[in-house]
Amino acid sequence: MFYAFYEAQNSTLPLSETPLVIWLHGGPGSSAMVGNFYEVGPWRITESITLEPNPGSWNNYFGLLFPDNPIGTGFSIASSPQEIPTDQQGISRHLFTAIAQFLQLDPVFKHRPIYFNGESYGGKYASTITNFILKRNAELHPSQRMNLVGVVIGDGIIEAVTQAGTEPANAYYVGLINEKQKSELEKDQLEVVRLTQIQNWSEAASEWRRVQDKIQNMSGLTSLFDYTRKDHPYHYQDWITQFLNMAEVKKALGVNESQVFETSSIEVRTALEGDIMKSVKFRVEELLRINTIRVLLYQGQYDLLAGPVQTEAWVKTLKWEGIQDYLNAERKIWKVNGELAGYVQQWKSLTNVVVLGAGHLMPADQPVNAQAMMQDWILQRGIFGNSPSFNYI
Protein backbone atom coordinates (compact mmCIF):
# COMPACT_ATOMS: atom_id res chain seq x y z
CA MET A 1 0.00 0.00 0.00
CA PHE A 2 1.40 3.41 -0.99
CA TYR A 3 1.46 6.19 1.59
CA ALA A 4 2.90 9.64 2.20
CA PHE A 5 4.15 10.58 5.68
CA TYR A 6 5.08 13.91 7.25
CA GLU A 7 6.53 14.25 10.72
CA ALA A 8 5.32 16.91 13.15
CA GLN A 9 7.19 20.19 12.72
CA ASN A 10 6.51 22.01 15.99
CA SER A 11 5.56 19.38 18.56
CA THR A 12 6.77 20.08 22.10
CA LEU A 13 6.22 16.43 23.04
CA PRO A 14 8.78 13.63 22.71
CA LEU A 15 8.41 11.94 19.32
CA SER A 16 7.19 8.74 20.99
CA GLU A 17 4.27 10.73 22.48
CA THR A 18 3.48 12.94 19.48
CA PRO A 19 0.03 12.10 18.05
CA LEU A 20 -0.20 10.48 14.62
CA VAL A 21 -3.19 11.41 12.44
CA ILE A 22 -4.03 8.91 9.68
CA TRP A 23 -6.05 10.52 6.87
CA LEU A 24 -8.55 8.24 5.08
CA HIS A 25 -9.94 9.93 2.01
CA GLY A 26 -13.55 9.87 0.88
CA GLY A 27 -15.27 8.60 -2.23
CA PRO A 28 -14.86 4.90 -3.07
CA GLY A 29 -11.59 4.81 -5.02
CA SER A 30 -10.59 8.40 -4.26
CA SER A 31 -6.88 8.85 -3.54
CA ALA A 32 -5.60 10.18 -0.21
CA MET A 33 -3.28 12.38 -2.25
CA VAL A 34 -6.27 14.73 -2.64
CA GLY A 35 -6.23 15.26 1.12
CA ASN A 36 -2.45 15.49 1.01
CA PHE A 37 -2.06 18.09 -1.73
CA TYR A 38 -5.36 19.99 -1.48
CA GLU A 39 -6.55 19.87 2.12
CA VAL A 40 -4.33 19.15 5.13
CA GLY A 41 -0.81 18.29 3.94
CA PRO A 42 2.10 20.75 4.26
CA TRP A 43 1.85 21.70 0.56
CA ARG A 44 -1.11 22.67 -1.63
CA ILE A 45 -1.34 22.28 -5.39
CA THR A 46 -1.94 25.39 -7.49
CA GLU A 47 -3.52 25.94 -10.90
CA SER A 48 -0.03 26.33 -12.36
CA ILE A 49 0.77 22.77 -11.15
CA THR A 50 3.21 23.97 -8.53
CA LEU A 51 3.19 23.59 -4.76
CA GLU A 52 2.77 26.34 -2.18
CA PRO A 53 2.92 26.11 1.63
CA ASN A 54 -0.39 25.23 3.28
CA PRO A 55 -1.16 27.67 6.13
CA GLY A 56 -3.45 25.07 7.70
CA SER A 57 -1.28 21.97 7.52
CA TRP A 58 -2.14 19.33 10.12
CA ASN A 59 1.48 18.26 10.62
CA ASN A 60 2.16 21.39 12.64
CA TYR A 61 1.94 19.49 15.95
CA PHE A 62 1.15 15.96 14.73
CA GLY A 63 2.58 13.30 12.45
CA LEU A 64 0.41 12.91 9.35
CA LEU A 65 0.01 9.72 7.32
CA PHE A 66 -1.85 9.44 3.98
CA PRO A 67 -2.38 5.82 2.85
CA ASP A 68 -3.85 5.31 -0.62
CA ASN A 69 -6.66 3.06 0.57
CA PRO A 70 -8.14 0.62 -0.38
CA ILE A 71 -5.65 -1.11 -2.65
CA GLY A 72 -6.25 -0.21 -6.27
CA THR A 73 -6.58 3.45 -5.29
CA GLY A 74 -4.03 6.06 -6.40
CA PHE A 75 -0.52 4.59 -6.25
CA SER A 76 -1.65 1.52 -4.25
CA ILE A 77 -1.57 -1.37 -6.70
CA ALA A 78 -4.04 -4.26 -6.82
CA SER A 79 -2.62 -7.27 -8.63
CA SER A 80 -6.09 -8.06 -9.97
CA PRO A 81 -9.65 -6.67 -9.70
CA GLN A 82 -10.49 -9.62 -7.45
CA GLU A 83 -7.97 -8.37 -4.87
CA ILE A 84 -9.88 -5.10 -4.35
CA PRO A 85 -12.04 -5.30 -1.19
CA THR A 86 -15.80 -5.11 -1.60
CA ASP A 87 -16.74 -4.25 1.98
CA GLN A 88 -15.51 -2.37 5.04
CA GLN A 89 -14.15 -5.43 6.83
CA GLY A 90 -11.99 -6.32 3.84
CA ILE A 91 -10.69 -2.75 3.69
CA SER A 92 -9.92 -2.80 7.42
CA ARG A 93 -7.91 -6.02 7.20
CA HIS A 94 -5.62 -4.52 4.53
CA LEU A 95 -5.41 -1.18 6.31
CA PHE A 96 -4.55 -2.79 9.66
CA THR A 97 -1.71 -4.74 8.07
CA ALA A 98 -0.34 -1.62 6.34
CA ILE A 99 -0.46 0.51 9.50
CA ALA A 100 1.10 -2.23 11.64
CA GLN A 101 3.97 -2.46 9.15
CA PHE A 102 4.39 1.32 9.16
CA LEU A 103 4.57 1.46 12.96
CA GLN A 104 7.32 -1.17 12.90
CA LEU A 105 9.56 1.06 10.77
CA ASP A 106 10.81 2.99 13.79
CA PRO A 107 10.73 1.99 17.50
CA VAL A 108 9.51 5.48 18.50
CA PHE A 109 6.36 4.96 16.40
CA LYS A 110 5.19 1.97 18.41
CA HIS A 111 3.12 3.62 21.13
CA ARG A 112 2.30 6.99 19.59
CA PRO A 113 -1.33 8.12 20.11
CA ILE A 114 -3.24 7.32 16.90
CA TYR A 115 -6.21 9.22 15.48
CA PHE A 116 -8.02 8.20 12.30
CA ASN A 117 -9.60 10.93 10.20
CA GLY A 118 -12.13 9.78 7.60
CA GLU A 119 -13.57 12.30 5.16
CA SER A 120 -16.90 11.74 3.36
CA TYR A 121 -17.16 8.02 2.47
CA GLY A 122 -13.86 7.72 4.34
CA GLY A 123 -15.93 8.14 7.51
CA LYS A 124 -16.93 4.51 6.97
CA TYR A 125 -13.26 3.51 6.74
CA ALA A 126 -12.41 5.41 9.94
CA SER A 127 -15.26 4.07 12.07
CA THR A 128 -14.70 0.47 10.91
CA ILE A 129 -10.89 0.36 11.23
CA THR A 130 -11.18 1.88 14.71
CA ASN A 131 -13.47 -0.95 15.83
CA PHE A 132 -11.27 -3.47 14.02
CA ILE A 133 -8.19 -2.31 15.95
CA LEU A 134 -10.03 -2.34 19.29
CA LYS A 135 -10.98 -5.97 18.73
CA ARG A 136 -7.41 -6.86 17.70
CA ASN A 137 -6.00 -5.01 20.71
CA ALA A 138 -8.18 -7.10 23.02
CA GLU A 139 -6.43 -10.23 21.69
CA LEU A 140 -2.90 -8.85 22.04
CA HIS A 141 -0.46 -8.35 24.89
CA PRO A 142 -0.50 -4.68 26.01
CA SER A 143 3.01 -4.18 24.61
CA GLN A 144 1.78 -5.12 21.13
CA ARG A 145 -1.36 -2.98 21.01
CA MET A 146 -1.83 0.10 18.88
CA ASN A 147 -2.35 3.19 21.01
CA LEU A 148 -5.71 4.11 19.51
CA VAL A 149 -7.09 7.32 21.03
CA GLY A 150 -9.67 8.87 18.71
CA VAL A 151 -11.58 8.95 15.44
CA VAL A 152 -12.59 11.96 13.35
CA ILE A 153 -15.40 11.87 10.77
CA GLY A 154 -15.52 14.86 8.46
CA ASP A 155 -18.69 15.41 6.41
CA GLY A 156 -19.11 11.67 6.74
CA ILE A 157 -21.30 9.28 4.77
CA ILE A 158 -22.30 7.10 7.73
CA GLU A 159 -25.93 6.19 7.10
CA ALA A 160 -26.55 7.15 3.49
CA VAL A 161 -30.28 6.42 3.32
CA THR A 162 -31.05 8.64 6.32
CA GLN A 163 -28.77 11.38 5.06
CA ALA A 164 -30.24 11.21 1.56
CA GLY A 165 -33.72 11.76 2.96
CA THR A 166 -32.79 15.23 4.22
CA GLU A 167 -31.50 16.60 0.92
CA PRO A 168 -34.80 17.86 -0.63
CA ALA A 169 -35.78 19.78 2.53
CA ASN A 170 -32.23 21.10 2.94
CA ALA A 171 -32.20 22.38 -0.66
CA TYR A 172 -35.66 23.92 -0.16
CA TYR A 173 -34.85 25.76 3.06
CA VAL A 174 -31.70 27.35 1.62
CA GLY A 175 -33.76 28.58 -1.35
CA LEU A 176 -32.44 26.34 -4.14
CA ILE A 177 -35.77 24.70 -5.07
CA ASN A 178 -39.45 25.48 -4.54
CA GLU A 179 -42.04 23.47 -2.62
CA LYS A 180 -43.31 21.65 -5.70
CA GLN A 181 -39.81 20.49 -6.56
CA LYS A 182 -39.21 19.51 -2.94
CA SER A 183 -42.33 17.28 -2.99
CA GLU A 184 -41.23 15.67 -6.25
CA LEU A 185 -37.77 14.90 -4.87
CA GLU A 186 -39.19 13.50 -1.64
CA LYS A 187 -41.23 11.03 -3.67
CA ASP A 188 -38.07 10.05 -5.53
CA GLN A 189 -36.30 9.52 -2.21
CA LEU A 190 -38.92 6.93 -1.25
CA GLU A 191 -37.46 4.70 -3.96
CA VAL A 192 -33.99 5.07 -2.41
CA VAL A 193 -35.48 3.97 0.92
CA ARG A 194 -37.37 1.04 -0.68
CA LEU A 195 -34.28 -0.28 -2.46
CA THR A 196 -32.23 0.03 0.72
CA GLN A 197 -34.85 -1.80 2.77
CA ILE A 198 -34.83 -4.77 0.40
CA GLN A 199 -31.01 -4.63 0.41
CA ASN A 200 -30.70 -3.95 -3.29
CA TRP A 201 -27.58 -1.98 -2.43
CA SER A 202 -26.18 -1.17 -5.87
CA GLU A 203 -29.52 -0.03 -7.27
CA ALA A 204 -30.12 2.08 -4.15
CA ALA A 205 -26.76 3.81 -4.68
CA SER A 206 -27.62 4.46 -8.33
CA GLU A 207 -31.01 5.87 -7.38
CA TRP A 208 -29.43 8.14 -4.77
CA ARG A 209 -27.04 9.53 -7.41
CA ARG A 210 -29.99 10.06 -9.75
CA VAL A 211 -31.78 12.13 -7.10
CA GLN A 212 -28.62 14.13 -6.46
CA ASP A 213 -28.33 14.84 -10.18
CA LYS A 214 -31.97 15.95 -10.20
CA ILE A 215 -31.32 18.41 -7.36
CA GLN A 216 -28.38 19.80 -9.30
CA ASN A 217 -30.44 20.14 -12.47
CA MET A 218 -33.30 21.86 -10.63
CA SER A 219 -30.98 24.26 -8.81
CA GLY A 220 -28.31 24.80 -11.45
CA LEU A 221 -25.61 23.71 -9.01
CA THR A 222 -22.49 22.03 -10.35
CA SER A 223 -22.03 20.05 -7.12
CA LEU A 224 -23.82 19.36 -3.86
CA PHE A 225 -20.45 19.71 -2.12
CA ASP A 226 -20.93 23.47 -1.74
CA TYR A 227 -24.19 25.22 -2.62
CA THR A 228 -22.50 28.64 -2.72
CA ARG A 229 -20.29 27.74 -5.70
CA LYS A 230 -21.78 28.66 -9.08
CA ASP A 231 -18.95 27.19 -11.15
CA HIS A 232 -17.34 23.80 -10.70
CA PRO A 233 -14.96 24.21 -7.75
CA TYR A 234 -13.00 21.00 -8.02
CA HIS A 235 -10.41 21.40 -10.77
CA TYR A 236 -7.81 20.40 -8.15
CA GLN A 237 -8.26 16.78 -9.22
CA ASP A 238 -6.84 17.59 -12.66
CA TRP A 239 -4.00 19.58 -11.08
CA ILE A 240 -3.04 16.75 -8.72
CA THR A 241 -3.23 14.21 -11.54
CA GLN A 242 -0.87 16.28 -13.69
CA PHE A 243 1.54 16.84 -10.82
CA LEU A 244 1.76 13.22 -9.68
CA ASN A 245 2.24 11.94 -13.23
CA MET A 246 5.40 14.03 -13.70
CA ALA A 247 8.45 11.82 -14.09
CA GLU A 248 10.50 13.77 -11.54
CA VAL A 249 7.68 13.58 -8.96
CA LYS A 250 7.33 9.81 -9.39
CA LYS A 251 11.09 9.45 -9.01
CA ALA A 252 11.03 11.47 -5.78
CA LEU A 253 8.19 9.30 -4.45
CA GLY A 254 9.86 6.04 -5.41
CA VAL A 255 7.07 5.14 -7.82
CA ASN A 256 7.63 3.26 -11.08
CA GLU A 257 7.55 5.80 -13.90
CA SER A 258 5.21 3.58 -15.94
CA GLN A 259 2.53 3.70 -13.25
CA VAL A 260 -0.30 6.09 -14.11
CA PHE A 261 -1.83 8.06 -11.24
CA GLU A 262 -5.55 8.86 -11.14
CA THR A 263 -7.28 10.72 -8.32
CA SER A 264 -10.17 8.24 -8.46
CA SER A 265 -10.23 4.59 -9.50
CA ILE A 266 -13.25 3.35 -11.46
CA GLU A 267 -12.32 -0.24 -10.58
CA VAL A 268 -12.38 0.45 -6.84
CA ARG A 269 -15.61 2.41 -7.06
CA THR A 270 -17.21 -0.46 -8.96
CA ALA A 271 -16.02 -2.97 -6.37
CA LEU A 272 -17.53 -0.90 -3.55
CA GLU A 273 -20.79 0.04 -5.30
CA GLY A 274 -22.73 -2.38 -3.12
CA ASP A 275 -21.26 -0.90 0.07
CA ILE A 276 -22.20 2.79 -0.33
CA MET A 277 -25.73 2.56 1.09
CA LYS A 278 -24.86 0.21 3.97
CA SER A 279 -24.97 1.93 7.34
CA VAL A 280 -22.01 1.97 9.72
CA LYS A 281 -23.87 3.95 12.38
CA PHE A 282 -23.62 0.89 14.65
CA ARG A 283 -19.82 1.24 14.49
CA VAL A 284 -20.06 4.77 15.87
CA GLU A 285 -22.46 3.53 18.55
CA GLU A 286 -19.95 0.89 19.61
CA LEU A 287 -17.24 3.51 20.01
CA LEU A 288 -19.45 5.82 22.05
CA ARG A 289 -20.61 3.07 24.38
CA ILE A 290 -17.11 2.18 25.54
CA ASN A 291 -16.50 5.89 26.36
CA THR A 292 -12.71 5.62 26.01
CA ILE A 293 -12.27 6.53 22.34
CA ARG A 294 -12.82 10.19 21.54
CA VAL A 295 -15.12 10.85 18.56
CA LEU A 296 -15.11 14.11 16.60
CA LEU A 297 -17.64 14.88 13.88
CA TYR A 298 -17.26 17.98 11.73
CA GLN A 299 -19.19 19.39 8.78
CA GLY A 300 -18.90 22.34 6.45
CA GLN A 301 -21.92 24.67 6.63
CA TYR A 302 -22.55 24.66 2.86
CA ASP A 303 -22.41 20.90 2.30
CA LEU A 304 -25.70 19.46 0.98
CA LEU A 305 -24.38 15.90 0.76
CA ALA A 306 -23.18 15.19 4.30
CA GLY A 307 -23.34 18.55 6.04
CA PRO A 308 -24.88 19.66 9.35
CA VAL A 309 -28.46 18.71 8.44
CA GLN A 310 -27.49 15.27 7.11
CA THR A 311 -25.25 14.54 10.10
CA GLU A 312 -27.84 15.56 12.68
CA ALA A 313 -30.37 13.26 10.99
CA TRP A 314 -28.36 10.13 11.81
CA VAL A 315 -26.75 11.34 15.04
CA LYS A 316 -30.09 11.94 16.77
CA THR A 317 -31.03 8.28 16.14
CA LEU A 318 -27.90 6.89 17.83
CA LYS A 319 -28.53 4.01 20.23
CA TRP A 320 -26.31 5.36 22.98
CA GLU A 321 -27.11 6.08 26.59
CA GLY A 322 -25.71 9.61 26.27
CA ILE A 323 -27.68 10.70 23.20
CA GLN A 324 -30.33 12.75 25.04
CA ASP A 325 -27.69 14.50 27.13
CA TYR A 326 -25.76 15.25 23.94
CA LEU A 327 -28.87 16.61 22.18
CA ASN A 328 -29.64 18.78 25.22
CA ALA A 329 -26.05 19.99 25.59
CA GLU A 330 -25.26 23.65 24.97
CA ARG A 331 -24.22 24.48 21.41
CA LYS A 332 -21.28 26.78 21.98
CA ILE A 333 -20.01 29.57 19.75
CA TRP A 334 -16.51 28.76 18.50
CA LYS A 335 -14.01 31.45 17.54
CA VAL A 336 -10.54 31.30 16.00
CA ASN A 337 -8.25 34.31 16.41
CA GLY A 338 -11.22 36.26 17.72
CA GLU A 339 -13.35 35.57 14.62
CA LEU A 340 -16.52 33.46 14.51
CA ALA A 341 -15.56 30.06 13.09
CA GLY A 342 -18.55 27.85 13.88
CA TYR A 343 -20.32 25.96 16.64
CA VAL A 344 -19.36 23.13 19.01
CA GLN A 345 -21.63 20.68 20.83
CA GLN A 346 -20.35 17.84 22.99
CA TRP A 347 -21.18 15.27 25.61
CA LYS A 348 -18.83 12.67 27.04
CA SER A 349 -16.67 11.32 24.20
CA LEU A 350 -18.74 12.84 21.36
CA THR A 351 -17.93 16.27 19.92
CA ASN A 352 -19.65 17.79 16.89
CA VAL A 353 -18.43 20.90 15.04
CA VAL A 354 -20.16 22.93 12.35
CA VAL A 355 -17.60 25.01 10.44
CA LEU A 356 -18.85 28.23 8.85
CA GLY A 357 -17.91 29.23 5.32
CA ALA A 358 -17.03 25.71 4.19
CA GLY A 359 -18.38 22.94 2.01
CA HIS A 360 -17.82 19.18 1.80
CA LEU A 361 -14.02 19.53 1.69
CA MET A 362 -13.96 21.67 4.81
CA PRO A 363 -10.18 21.84 5.41
CA ALA A 364 -9.65 23.15 1.87
CA ASP A 365 -12.20 25.93 2.38
CA GLN A 366 -11.18 26.89 5.93
CA PRO A 367 -7.60 25.65 6.37
CA VAL A 368 -6.63 27.76 9.37
CA ASN A 369 -9.86 27.03 11.25
CA ALA A 370 -9.62 23.32 10.42
CA GLN A 371 -6.07 23.26 11.77
CA ALA A 372 -7.15 25.07 14.96
CA MET A 373 -10.05 22.63 15.41
CA MET A 374 -7.82 19.55 15.18
CA GLN A 375 -5.08 20.98 17.37
CA ASP A 376 -7.44 22.11 20.12
CA TRP A 377 -9.53 18.93 20.01
CA ILE A 378 -6.55 16.57 20.13
CA LEU A 379 -4.78 18.64 22.79
CA GLN A 380 -8.10 19.17 24.66
CA ARG A 381 -7.75 22.94 24.80
CA GLY A 382 -10.32 25.68 25.32
CA ILE A 383 -13.82 24.93 24.08
CA PHE A 384 -12.70 21.40 23.14
CA GLY A 385 -11.90 20.37 26.71
CA ASN A 386 -13.42 17.02 27.60
CA SER A 387 -16.52 16.45 29.66
CA PRO A 388 -15.66 15.27 33.20
CA SER A 389 -17.72 12.16 32.49
CA PHE A 390 -15.37 11.06 29.71
CA ASN A 391 -13.33 8.05 30.79
CA TYR A 392 -10.02 9.08 29.25
CA ILE A 393 -7.36 6.42 29.84
C-alpha positions in Angstrom: 0.0 0.0 0.0 1.4 3.4 -1.0 1.5 6.2 1.6 2.9 9.6 2.2 4.1 10.6 5.7 5.1 13.9 7.3 6.5 14.2 10.7 5.3 16.9 13.2 7.2 20.2 12.7 6.5 22.0 16.0 5.6 19.4 18.6 6.8 20.1 22.1 6.2 16.4 23.0 8.8 13.6 22.7 8.4 11.9 19.3 7.2 8.7 21.0 4.3 10.7 22.5 3.5 12.9 19.5 0.0 12.1 18.1 -0.2 10.5 14.6 -3.2 11.4 12.4 -4.0 8.9 9.7 -6.1 10.5 6.9 -8.6 8.2 5.1 -9.9 9.9 2.0 -13.6 9.9 0.9 -15.3 8.6 -2.2 -14.9 4.9 -3.1 -11.6 4.8 -5.0 -10.6 8.4 -4.3 -6.9 8.9 -3.5 -5.6 10.2 -0.2 -3.3 12.4 -2.3 -6.3 14.7 -2.6 -6.2 15.3 1.1 -2.4 15.5 1.0 -2.1 18.1 -1.7 -5.4 20.0 -1.5 -6.5 19.9 2.1 -4.3 19.1 5.1 -0.8 18.3 3.9 2.1 20.7 4.3 1.8 21.7 0.6 -1.1 22.7 -1.6 -1.3 22.3 -5.4 -1.9 25.4 -7.5 -3.5 25.9 -10.9 0.0 26.3 -12.4 0.8 22.8 -11.2 3.2 24.0 -8.5 3.2 23.6 -4.8 2.8 26.3 -2.2 2.9 26.1 1.6 -0.4 25.2 3.3 -1.2 27.7 6.1 -3.5 25.1 7.7 -1.3 22.0 7.5 -2.1 19.3 10.1 1.5 18.3 10.6 2.2 21.4 12.6 1.9 19.5 15.9 1.2 16.0 14.7 2.6 13.3 12.5 0.4 12.9 9.3 0.0 9.7 7.3 -1.8 9.4 4.0 -2.4 5.8 2.8 -3.8 5.3 -0.6 -6.7 3.1 0.6 -8.1 0.6 -0.4 -5.6 -1.1 -2.6 -6.3 -0.2 -6.3 -6.6 3.5 -5.3 -4.0 6.1 -6.4 -0.5 4.6 -6.2 -1.6 1.5 -4.3 -1.6 -1.4 -6.7 -4.0 -4.3 -6.8 -2.6 -7.3 -8.6 -6.1 -8.1 -10.0 -9.6 -6.7 -9.7 -10.5 -9.6 -7.5 -8.0 -8.4 -4.9 -9.9 -5.1 -4.3 -12.0 -5.3 -1.2 -15.8 -5.1 -1.6 -16.7 -4.2 2.0 -15.5 -2.4 5.0 -14.2 -5.4 6.8 -12.0 -6.3 3.8 -10.7 -2.8 3.7 -9.9 -2.8 7.4 -7.9 -6.0 7.2 -5.6 -4.5 4.5 -5.4 -1.2 6.3 -4.5 -2.8 9.7 -1.7 -4.7 8.1 -0.3 -1.6 6.3 -0.5 0.5 9.5 1.1 -2.2 11.6 4.0 -2.5 9.2 4.4 1.3 9.2 4.6 1.5 13.0 7.3 -1.2 12.9 9.6 1.1 10.8 10.8 3.0 13.8 10.7 2.0 17.5 9.5 5.5 18.5 6.4 5.0 16.4 5.2 2.0 18.4 3.1 3.6 21.1 2.3 7.0 19.6 -1.3 8.1 20.1 -3.2 7.3 16.9 -6.2 9.2 15.5 -8.0 8.2 12.3 -9.6 10.9 10.2 -12.1 9.8 7.6 -13.6 12.3 5.2 -16.9 11.7 3.4 -17.2 8.0 2.5 -13.9 7.7 4.3 -15.9 8.1 7.5 -16.9 4.5 7.0 -13.3 3.5 6.7 -12.4 5.4 9.9 -15.3 4.1 12.1 -14.7 0.5 10.9 -10.9 0.4 11.2 -11.2 1.9 14.7 -13.5 -0.9 15.8 -11.3 -3.5 14.0 -8.2 -2.3 16.0 -10.0 -2.3 19.3 -11.0 -6.0 18.7 -7.4 -6.9 17.7 -6.0 -5.0 20.7 -8.2 -7.1 23.0 -6.4 -10.2 21.7 -2.9 -8.9 22.0 -0.5 -8.3 24.9 -0.5 -4.7 26.0 3.0 -4.2 24.6 1.8 -5.1 21.1 -1.4 -3.0 21.0 -1.8 0.1 18.9 -2.3 3.2 21.0 -5.7 4.1 19.5 -7.1 7.3 21.0 -9.7 8.9 18.7 -11.6 8.9 15.4 -12.6 12.0 13.4 -15.4 11.9 10.8 -15.5 14.9 8.5 -18.7 15.4 6.4 -19.1 11.7 6.7 -21.3 9.3 4.8 -22.3 7.1 7.7 -25.9 6.2 7.1 -26.6 7.2 3.5 -30.3 6.4 3.3 -31.0 8.6 6.3 -28.8 11.4 5.1 -30.2 11.2 1.6 -33.7 11.8 3.0 -32.8 15.2 4.2 -31.5 16.6 0.9 -34.8 17.9 -0.6 -35.8 19.8 2.5 -32.2 21.1 2.9 -32.2 22.4 -0.7 -35.7 23.9 -0.2 -34.8 25.8 3.1 -31.7 27.3 1.6 -33.8 28.6 -1.4 -32.4 26.3 -4.1 -35.8 24.7 -5.1 -39.5 25.5 -4.5 -42.0 23.5 -2.6 -43.3 21.7 -5.7 -39.8 20.5 -6.6 -39.2 19.5 -2.9 -42.3 17.3 -3.0 -41.2 15.7 -6.3 -37.8 14.9 -4.9 -39.2 13.5 -1.6 -41.2 11.0 -3.7 -38.1 10.1 -5.5 -36.3 9.5 -2.2 -38.9 6.9 -1.3 -37.5 4.7 -4.0 -34.0 5.1 -2.4 -35.5 4.0 0.9 -37.4 1.0 -0.7 -34.3 -0.3 -2.5 -32.2 0.0 0.7 -34.8 -1.8 2.8 -34.8 -4.8 0.4 -31.0 -4.6 0.4 -30.7 -3.9 -3.3 -27.6 -2.0 -2.4 -26.2 -1.2 -5.9 -29.5 0.0 -7.3 -30.1 2.1 -4.2 -26.8 3.8 -4.7 -27.6 4.5 -8.3 -31.0 5.9 -7.4 -29.4 8.1 -4.8 -27.0 9.5 -7.4 -30.0 10.1 -9.7 -31.8 12.1 -7.1 -28.6 14.1 -6.5 -28.3 14.8 -10.2 -32.0 15.9 -10.2 -31.3 18.4 -7.4 -28.4 19.8 -9.3 -30.4 20.1 -12.5 -33.3 21.9 -10.6 -31.0 24.3 -8.8 -28.3 24.8 -11.4 -25.6 23.7 -9.0 -22.5 22.0 -10.3 -22.0 20.0 -7.1 -23.8 19.4 -3.9 -20.4 19.7 -2.1 -20.9 23.5 -1.7 -24.2 25.2 -2.6 -22.5 28.6 -2.7 -20.3 27.7 -5.7 -21.8 28.7 -9.1 -18.9 27.2 -11.1 -17.3 23.8 -10.7 -15.0 24.2 -7.8 -13.0 21.0 -8.0 -10.4 21.4 -10.8 -7.8 20.4 -8.2 -8.3 16.8 -9.2 -6.8 17.6 -12.7 -4.0 19.6 -11.1 -3.0 16.7 -8.7 -3.2 14.2 -11.5 -0.9 16.3 -13.7 1.5 16.8 -10.8 1.8 13.2 -9.7 2.2 11.9 -13.2 5.4 14.0 -13.7 8.5 11.8 -14.1 10.5 13.8 -11.5 7.7 13.6 -9.0 7.3 9.8 -9.4 11.1 9.5 -9.0 11.0 11.5 -5.8 8.2 9.3 -4.5 9.9 6.0 -5.4 7.1 5.1 -7.8 7.6 3.3 -11.1 7.6 5.8 -13.9 5.2 3.6 -15.9 2.5 3.7 -13.2 -0.3 6.1 -14.1 -1.8 8.1 -11.2 -5.5 8.9 -11.1 -7.3 10.7 -8.3 -10.2 8.2 -8.5 -10.2 4.6 -9.5 -13.2 3.4 -11.5 -12.3 -0.2 -10.6 -12.4 0.5 -6.8 -15.6 2.4 -7.1 -17.2 -0.5 -9.0 -16.0 -3.0 -6.4 -17.5 -0.9 -3.6 -20.8 0.0 -5.3 -22.7 -2.4 -3.1 -21.3 -0.9 0.1 -22.2 2.8 -0.3 -25.7 2.6 1.1 -24.9 0.2 4.0 -25.0 1.9 7.3 -22.0 2.0 9.7 -23.9 3.9 12.4 -23.6 0.9 14.6 -19.8 1.2 14.5 -20.1 4.8 15.9 -22.5 3.5 18.6 -19.9 0.9 19.6 -17.2 3.5 20.0 -19.4 5.8 22.0 -20.6 3.1 24.4 -17.1 2.2 25.5 -16.5 5.9 26.4 -12.7 5.6 26.0 -12.3 6.5 22.3 -12.8 10.2 21.5 -15.1 10.8 18.6 -15.1 14.1 16.6 -17.6 14.9 13.9 -17.3 18.0 11.7 -19.2 19.4 8.8 -18.9 22.3 6.4 -21.9 24.7 6.6 -22.5 24.7 2.9 -22.4 20.9 2.3 -25.7 19.5 1.0 -24.4 15.9 0.8 -23.2 15.2 4.3 -23.3 18.5 6.0 -24.9 19.7 9.3 -28.5 18.7 8.4 -27.5 15.3 7.1 -25.3 14.5 10.1 -27.8 15.6 12.7 -30.4 13.3 11.0 -28.4 10.1 11.8 -26.7 11.3 15.0 -30.1 11.9 16.8 -31.0 8.3 16.1 -27.9 6.9 17.8 -28.5 4.0 20.2 -26.3 5.4 23.0 -27.1 6.1 26.6 -25.7 9.6 26.3 -27.7 10.7 23.2 -30.3 12.7 25.0 -27.7 14.5 27.1 -25.8 15.3 23.9 -28.9 16.6 22.2 -29.6 18.8 25.2 -26.1 20.0 25.6 -25.3 23.6 25.0 -24.2 24.5 21.4 -21.3 26.8 22.0 -20.0 29.6 19.8 -16.5 28.8 18.5 -14.0 31.5 17.5 -10.5 31.3 16.0 -8.2 34.3 16.4 -11.2 36.3 17.7 -13.4 35.6 14.6 -16.5 33.5 14.5 -15.6 30.1 13.1 -18.6 27.8 13.9 -20.3 26.0 16.6 -19.4 23.1 19.0 -21.6 20.7 20.8 -20.3 17.8 23.0 -21.2 15.3 25.6 -18.8 12.7 27.0 -16.7 11.3 24.2 -18.7 12.8 21.4 -17.9 16.3 19.9 -19.6 17.8 16.9 -18.4 20.9 15.0 -20.2 22.9 12.3 -17.6 25.0 10.4 -18.9 28.2 8.9 -17.9 29.2 5.3 -17.0 25.7 4.2 -18.4 22.9 2.0 -17.8 19.2 1.8 -14.0 19.5 1.7 -14.0 21.7 4.8 -10.2 21.8 5.4 -9.7 23.1 1.9 -12.2 25.9 2.4 -11.2 26.9 5.9 -7.6 25.6 6.4 -6.6 27.8 9.4 -9.9 27.0 11.2 -9.6 23.3 10.4 -6.1 23.3 11.8 -7.2 25.1 15.0 -10.0 22.6 15.4 -7.8 19.6 15.2 -5.1 21.0 17.4 -7.4 22.1 20.1 -9.5 18.9 20.0 -6.6 16.6 20.1 -4.8 18.6 22.8 -8.1 19.2 24.7 -7.8 22.9 24.8 -10.3 25.7 25.3 -13.8 24.9 24.1 -12.7 21.4 23.1 -11.9 20.4 26.7 -13.4 17.0 27.6 -16.5 16.5 29.7 -15.7 15.3 33.2 -17.7 12.2 32.5 -15.4 11.1 29.7 -13.3 8.0 30.8 -10.0 9.1 29.3 -7.4 6.4 29.8 
